[in-house]
């Protein structure tokens, strides 16, 4: 049922603007010695509750096909492993049994959970994958078109806390210290999947490529116009199709979070899908958070972190992280850009 609800939510969002990131490639005259390459796109596919598109650049069509297929295979594999709505996923097994016993998990899932705890620590709890009970509560209340009561939120909050997530690296197991805990990897699994897809494209022989899953993007190597720069347009949160700015990216990732992209509507009021773990309320300070980082997993997680922390604390955190930049749009003033010091280096 949740899979159906997510699909409906995604399709509804497409009516306004499904993927808020657009891609262009720069035009440049090539020297006579430039290698003969071609490019191809996969077209739009549904994965992880959103839309995915893969672009590959290579010397021949066979390599392009192989790279695109490998990328989508990785996206599907991570979805099958880390979905919280697929009954046979690894994550579902953990959520069902980890309070009763230590649950052995695969290396990829353990890697994501370890990274999640690291982001929880550096963000002082603003990032917390144990937010699952609160997310589930909001989903249930959306079906009833009613806001959660203070008592319901307080009860859900008792089941949340990254310090109660016990990871045993030696045995690669996961255990919950409290009953009713539930993991939700929606703020990090998509980025991890993109990184896996990029690695698969490289291994397949692509000279360049881009993976776009719901507007979270990572690119590498040659663009379809045979430059090393991929141009990514950041859309206006108002949803009118205007482009606010264009980013020039090379071998890097970008992720955008905000209440204009994914949300729930209850009693004609829109609530962001991003939940503050300490208050169990939806994050409202920023309408858009764009993070540029070396990997998609970093960009994905940090976009959620900053959305929850707010622009002052969030901006300070990003300034302290190497090779990472942020572009923020406050909810109170959508015409205002708040940027880290190095963000302008990526803006055309």
ChimeraX attribute file (.defattr): number of C-alpha atoms within 10 A of each C-alpha:
attribute: neighborCount
match mode: 1-to-1
recipient: residues
	/A:1	8
	/A:2	14
	/A:3	14
	/A:4	11
	/A:5	13
	/A:6	16
	/A:7	17
	/A:8	13
	/A:9	16
	/A:10	22
	/A:11	16
	/A:12	12
	/A:13	17
	/A:14	15
	/A:15	8
	/A:16	15
	/A:17	19
	/A:18	18
	/A:19	19
	/A:20	21
	/A:21	22
	/A:22	15
	/A:23	15
	/A:24	16
	/A:25	17
	/A:26	14
	/A:27	12
	/A:28	9
	/A:29	9
	/A:30	11
	/A:31	7
	/A:32	6
	/A:33	6
	/A:34	9
	/A:35	11
	/A:36	9
	/A:37	17
	/A:38	18
	/A:39	23
	/A:40	18
	/A:41	17
	/A:42	18
	/A:43	10
	/A:44	13
	/A:45	12
	/A:46	14
	/A:47	19
	/A:48	24
	/A:49	23
	/A:50	21
	/A:51	19
	/A:52	23
	/A:53	21
	/A:54	26
	/A:55	23
	/A:56	33
	/A:57	30
	/A:58	25
	/A:59	15
	/A:60	14
	/A:61	15
	/A:62	10
	/A:63	20
	/A:64	28
	/A:65	21
	/A:66	17
	/A:67	32
	/A:68	28
	/A:69	18
	/A:70	21
	/A:71	31
	/A:72	25
	/A:73	16
	/A:74	21
	/A:75	27
	/A:76	16
	/A:77	14
	/A:78	24
	/A:79	22
	/A:80	19
	/A:81	21
	/A:82	24
	/A:83	22
	/A:84	25
	/A:85	19
	/A:86	17
	/A:87	12
	/A:88	12
	/A:89	16
	/A:90	22
	/A:91	24
	/A:92	20
	/A:93	17
	/A:94	24
	/A:95	21
	/A:96	15
	/A:97	15
	/A:98	25
	/A:99	19
	/A:100	13
	/A:101	12
	/A:102	18
	/A:103	21
	/A:104	18
	/A:105	18
	/A:106	11
	/A:107	12
	/A:108	15
	/A:109	20
	/A:110	18
	/A:111	14
	/A:112	17
	/A:113	21
	/A:114	15
	/A:115	16
	/A:116	22
	/A:117	21
	/A:118	15
	/A:119	21
	/A:120	20
	/A:121	15
	/A:122	12
	/A:123	19
	/A:124	12
	/A:125	21
	/A:126	23
	/A:127	31
	/A:128	30
	/A:129	24
	/A:130	26
	/A:131	25
	/A:132	25
	/A:133	22
	/A:134	28
	/A:135	21
	/A:136	15
	/A:137	16
	/A:138	26
	/A:139	18
	/A:140	15
	/A:141	15
	/A:142	16
	/A:143	12
	/A:144	12
	/A:145	16
	/A:146	14
	/A:147	18
	/A:148	19
	/A:149	10
	/A:150	10
	/A:151	9
	/A:152	13
	/A:153	18
	/A:154	14
	/A:155	13
	/A:156	20
	/A:157	20
	/A:158	14
	/A:159	21
	/A:160	25
	/A:161	19
	/A:162	22
	/A:163	14
	/A:164	14
	/A:165	21
	/A:166	16
	/A:167	19
	/A:168	14
	/A:169	12
	/A:170	6
	/A:171	11
	/A:172	16
	/A:173	19
	/A:174	23
	/A:175	21
	/A:176	26
	/A:177	16
	/A:178	16
	/A:179	12
	/A:180	16
	/A:181	27
	/A:182	27
	/A:183	24
	/A:184	23
	/A:185	22
	/A:186	20
	/A:187	22
	/A:188	25
	/A:189	26
	/A:190	27
	/A:191	27
	/A:192	25
	/A:193	27
	/A:194	31
	/A:195	25
	/A:196	22
	/A:197	29
	/A:198	31
	/A:199	16
	/A:200	21
	/A:201	32
	/A:202	18
	/A:203	12
	/A:204	19
	/A:205	16
	/A:206	27
	/A:207	23
	/A:208	25
	/A:209	30
	/A:210	30
	/A:211	30
	/A:212	24
	/A:213	27
	/A:214	23
	/A:215	24
	/A:216	25
	/A:217	30
	/A:218	30
	/A:219	29
	/A:220	25
	/A:221	21
	/A:222	24
	/A:223	27
	/A:224	26
	/A:225	19
	/A:226	24
	/A:227	17
	/A:228	19
	/A:229	22
	/A:230	28
	/A:231	21
	/A:232	23
	/A:233	20
	/A:234	20
	/A:235	19
	/A:236	19
	/A:237	22
	/A:238	12
	/A:239	14
	/A:240	10
	/A:241	13
	/A:242	12
	/A:243	16
	/A:244	12
	/A:245	12
	/A:246	19
	/A:247	21
	/A:248	18
	/A:249	21
	/A:250	19
	/A:251	18
	/A:252	21
	/A:253	28
	/A:254	30
	/A:255	29
	/A:256	26
	/A:257	29
	/A:258	26
	/A:259	23
	/A:260	20
	/A:261	23
	/A:262	16
	/A:263	18
	/A:264	20
	/A:265	14
	/A:266	17
	/A:267	11
	/A:268	9
	/A:269	10
	/A:270	14
	/A:271	20
	/A:272	19
	/A:273	21
	/A:274	23
	/A:275	24
	/A:276	22
	/A:277	24
	/A:278	15
	/A:279	11
	/A:280	21
	/A:281	19
	/A:282	21
	/A:283	23
	/A:284	20
	/A:285	18
	/A:286	22
	/A:287	22
	/A:288	24
	/A:289	26
	/A:290	25
	/A:291	28
	/A:292	28
	/A:293	24
	/A:294	17
	/A:295	22
	/A:296	30
	/A:297	28
	/A:298	22
	/A:299	31
	/A:300	29
	/A:301	27
	/A:302	31
	/A:303	29
	/A:304	28
	/A:305	29
	/A:306	30
	/A:307	30
	/A:308	26
	/A:309	21
	/A:310	18
	/A:311	21
	/A:312	10
	/A:313	14
	/A:314	22
	/A:315	20
	/A:316	12
	/A:317	16
	/A:318	23
	/A:319	17
	/A:320	10
	/A:321	10
	/A:322	9
	/A:323	12
	/A:324	22
	/A:325	24
	/A:326	28
	/A:327	20
	/A:328	27
	/A:329	22
	/A:330	20
	/A:331	16
	/A:332	11
	/A:333	10
	/A:334	15
	/A:335	11
	/A:336	11
	/A:337	12
	/A:338	15
	/A:339	20
	/A:340	16
	/A:341	13
	/A:342	13
	/A:343	16
	/A:344	13
	/A:345	11
	/A:346	15
	/A:347	14
	/A:348	12
